[in-house]
Structures are given as structure tokens and as C-alpha cells.
Amino acid sequence: MGILSWIVIGLIAGWLSGMVMKGHGFGLVGNLIVGVIGGLLGGWLAAWLFNVPNPMGRFNLGSFLIALLGSVLVLWLTRWLGGRERHD
């Protein structure tokens, strides 16, 4: 159930991260994709940095918050990296 729960929680977190980062999202589908990537990244970072065993193994508040923070981070990074203007 591990990867499936990451995807489901990531979808929900992506939708909410689009609402948190008002005006800086990629639309519904883009935010859902960012949420899944952010959920995976958040789970990996929680396990690696904080030694959390199986952070996304079950659907609970902790795993949801990890996915939400990960998706907000990915959304912010993509906006920051993609939002730079070129001055030629």
C-alpha cells in the first residue's frame, strides 16, 4: 500500500498546495502532478533527514502533512526556477 498511498495523499496535497500558493499554481492537473512529486519528495526527505520509518506507509495526519509540505516546496521551487525573467 506504500506507493499507492503516496500517490493518493500526493493528489490531495497537490490540490491543497495550489490553494496555499494562490496564483502560483499550474492549474488543477499540474498541481496534482506537483502534489504526487511533492508527496514522494516529502516522504523521502522525512525518511532521510529525520529518520522517520516509513513516513507514508499509512494515511494519517503526519503523512498528509509531509506530503503537503513536500508539494508546497516543489510548487515553490518550480515557480522560483521557472519564473526568472531573461534580460537580453
C-alpha positions as CSV (number, residue, x, y, z in Angstrom):
1,M,0.0,0.0,0.0
2,G,3.1,2.3,0.3
3,I,3.4,3.8,-3.2
4,L,-0.4,3.9,-3.7
5,S,-0.9,5.8,-0.5
6,W,1.9,8.2,-1.6
7,I,0.1,8.9,-4.8
8,V,-3.4,9.4,-3.2
9,I,-2.1,11.6,-0.5
10,G,0.0,13.5,-3.0
11,L,-3.0,14.1,-5.2
12,I,-4.9,15.6,-2.3
13,A,-1.8,17.6,-1.1
14,G,-1.2,18.9,-4.7
15,W,-4.8,20.2,-4.8
16,L,-4.3,21.9,-1.4
17,S,-0.9,23.3,-2.3
18,G,-2.4,25.1,-5.2
19,M,-4.8,26.7,-2.8
20,V,-2.0,27.6,-0.4
21,M,0.2,29.1,-3.1
22,K,-2.6,31.3,-4.5
23,G,-1.9,32.4,-8.1
24,H,1.3,30.4,-8.4
25,G,0.0,27.0,-9.4
26,F,-0.1,25.2,-12.7
27,G,-3.8,24.5,-12.9
28,L,-5.6,21.6,-11.4
29,V,-3.9,18.8,-13.3
30,G,-0.4,20.4,-12.9
31,N,-1.0,20.9,-9.2
32,L,-2.0,17.2,-8.9
33,I,1.2,16.2,-10.6
34,V,3.2,18.5,-8.4
35,G,1.5,17.0,-5.4
36,V,2.4,13.5,-6.3
37,I,6.0,14.5,-6.9
38,G,6.0,16.6,-3.7
39,G,4.5,13.7,-1.7
40,L,7.2,11.4,-2.9
41,L,9.9,14.0,-2.2
42,G,8.4,14.8,1.2
43,G,8.3,11.1,2.2
44,W,11.9,10.6,1.0
45,L,13.1,13.7,2.8
46,A,11.3,12.8,6.1
47,A,12.9,9.3,6.0
48,W,16.3,10.6,5.1
49,L,16.6,13.8,7.2
50,F,14.5,12.9,10.2
51,N,14.9,9.1,10.2
52,V,11.2,8.6,10.1
53,P,10.5,5.0,9.4
54,N,8.0,4.5,6.5
55,P,6.6,8.1,6.6
56,M,4.0,7.4,4.0
57,G,3.0,3.9,4.9
58,R,-0.5,4.7,6.1
59,F,-3.0,7.5,5.5
60,N,-2.7,9.6,8.7
61,L,-2.2,13.3,9.6
62,G,1.6,13.0,9.7
63,S,1.9,11.5,6.3
64,F,-0.5,14.1,4.9
65,L,1.5,17.0,6.4
66,I,4.7,15.6,5.0
67,A,3.1,15.3,1.5
68,L,1.6,18.8,1.8
69,L,4.9,20.4,2.8
70,G,6.7,18.5,0.0
71,S,4.2,19.6,-2.6
72,V,4.3,23.2,-1.5
73,L,8.1,23.0,-1.6
74,V,8.1,21.6,-5.2
75,L,5.5,24.1,-6.3
76,W,7.6,27.0,-4.8
77,L,10.8,25.6,-6.4
78,T,9.2,25.2,-9.8
79,R,7.8,28.7,-9.7
80,W,11.1,30.1,-8.5
81,L,13.2,28.3,-11.1
82,G,10.7,28.9,-13.9
83,G,9.8,32.5,-13.0
84,R,13.1,34.1,-13.7
85,E,13.0,36.7,-16.4
86,R,15.7,36.9,-19.0
87,H,17.1,40.2,-19.9
88,D,19.0,40.1,-23.2
